[in-house]
């Protein structure tokens, strides 16, 4: 257990800090597993000083297709599927990468709860 994010009434975050193979054979040391009301709702991979962004991005594109590049001046891509919402973001100045996936059905439940 790592921490509780207050979003949507509280998301429990569990972190794996051992080397875990990710998409395209990239190994990561920071993987967060997200749980809302005891149910798995998503995963988040992030790294500081990440030097393999292009390889990782190309592997994600190969696996899921090219995402929507929502900002022309940023390395930010978004996938809005029926079952999964995903985003890939890279900040070249700090070499920070963030890739997350959330289940759409549980995200809808989280947003409904947030309206209450």
C-alpha positions as CSV (number, residue, x, y, z in Angstrom):
1,X,0.0,0.0,0.0
2,X,1.4,3.4,-1.0
3,X,-1.3,6.0,-0.4
4,X,-4.9,7.2,-0.8
5,X,-5.7,9.7,-3.5
6,X,-8.8,11.7,-2.4
7,X,-10.3,11.7,-6.0
8,X,-13.7,10.2,-6.4
9,X,-14.1,9.6,-2.6
10,X,-10.8,7.9,-2.3
11,X,-8.6,5.7,-4.5
12,X,-6.3,3.3,-2.8
13,X,-2.9,3.1,-4.6
14,X,-0.5,0.2,-4.3
15,X,2.9,0.6,-5.7
16,X,5.3,-2.0,-7.1
17,X,8.9,-0.7,-7.1
18,X,10.6,-3.8,-8.4
19,X,11.4,-4.2,-12.1
20,X,8.3,-5.1,-14.0
21,X,8.2,-5.7,-17.7
22,X,5.9,-3.3,-19.4
23,X,4.8,-2.8,-23.0
24,X,7.5,-3.3,-25.6
25,X,9.8,-5.0,-23.1
26,X,10.5,-1.8,-21.2
27,X,11.2,-2.4,-17.6
28,X,9.7,0.0,-15.1
29,X,10.3,0.4,-11.4
30,X,7.2,2.5,-10.7
31,X,3.8,0.9,-11.3
32,X,0.8,2.0,-9.4
33,X,-2.3,-0.2,-9.1
34,X,-5.5,1.7,-8.5
35,X,-8.5,0.4,-6.5
36,X,-11.7,2.2,-5.9
37,X,-14.1,0.8,-3.2
38,X,-11.9,-2.4,-3.2
39,X,-12.2,-2.9,-7.0
40,X,-9.3,-2.7,-9.4
41,X,-9.9,0.4,-11.6
42,X,-6.6,1.2,-13.3
43,X,-2.8,1.1,-13.6
44,X,-0.3,3.9,-13.9
45,X,3.4,3.6,-15.0
46,X,5.7,6.5,-14.5
47,X,9.4,7.2,-14.5
48,X,11.8,10.2,-14.1
49,X,14.8,10.4,-16.3
50,X,13.3,8.0,-18.8
51,X,15.4,7.8,-22.0
52,X,13.4,5.2,-24.1
53,X,10.3,7.3,-24.8
54,X,10.2,6.8,-28.6
55,X,10.6,3.0,-28.3
56,X,7.9,2.9,-25.7
57,X,5.6,5.2,-27.7
58,X,6.1,3.1,-30.8
59,X,5.3,-0.1,-28.8
60,X,2.1,1.4,-27.4
61,X,1.1,2.5,-31.0
62,X,1.8,-1.0,-32.3
63,X,-0.3,-2.5,-29.5
64,X,-3.2,-0.1,-29.4
65,X,-3.0,2.1,-32.5
66,X,-2.0,5.7,-32.6
67,X,-3.7,7.7,-30.0
68,X,-5.2,11.2,-30.5
69,X,-2.4,13.8,-30.2
70,X,-4.5,16.3,-28.3
71,X,-1.8,19.1,-28.1
72,X,0.4,19.8,-31.1
73,X,3.3,21.1,-28.9
74,X,3.3,18.2,-26.4
75,X,4.0,14.5,-26.4
76,X,0.5,13.7,-25.1
77,X,-1.7,10.9,-26.6
78,X,-5.2,9.8,-25.6
79,X,-7.1,6.6,-26.4
80,X,-10.8,6.5,-25.6
81,X,-12.0,3.0,-26.1
82,X,-15.3,1.3,-25.1
83,X,-13.7,-0.5,-22.2
84,X,-10.5,1.4,-21.5
85,X,-9.4,5.1,-21.3
86,X,-5.6,5.5,-21.7
87,X,-3.1,8.3,-21.9
88,X,0.6,8.6,-22.6
89,X,2.5,11.7,-21.7
90,X,6.2,12.6,-21.9
91,X,7.9,15.7,-20.7
92,X,11.3,15.9,-22.5
93,X,12.7,18.6,-20.2
94,X,12.6,16.3,-17.2
95,X,12.4,13.1,-19.2
96,X,9.3,12.2,-17.2
97,X,6.9,9.6,-18.7
98,X,3.4,8.8,-17.5
99,X,1.2,6.1,-19.0
100,X,-2.1,5.2,-17.4
101,X,-5.1,3.0,-18.2
102,X,-8.5,3.2,-16.5
103,X,-11.6,0.9,-16.9
104,X,-14.4,3.0,-18.5
105,X,-17.3,1.3,-16.7
106,X,-15.8,1.8,-13.3
107,X,-14.8,5.3,-14.2
108,X,-18.4,6.1,-15.0
109,X,-19.4,4.8,-11.5
110,X,-16.7,6.9,-9.9
111,X,-17.9,10.0,-11.7
112,X,-21.5,9.3,-10.7
113,X,-20.5,8.9,-7.1
114,X,-18.6,12.2,-7.4
115,X,-21.8,14.0,-8.5
116,X,-23.6,12.9,-5.3
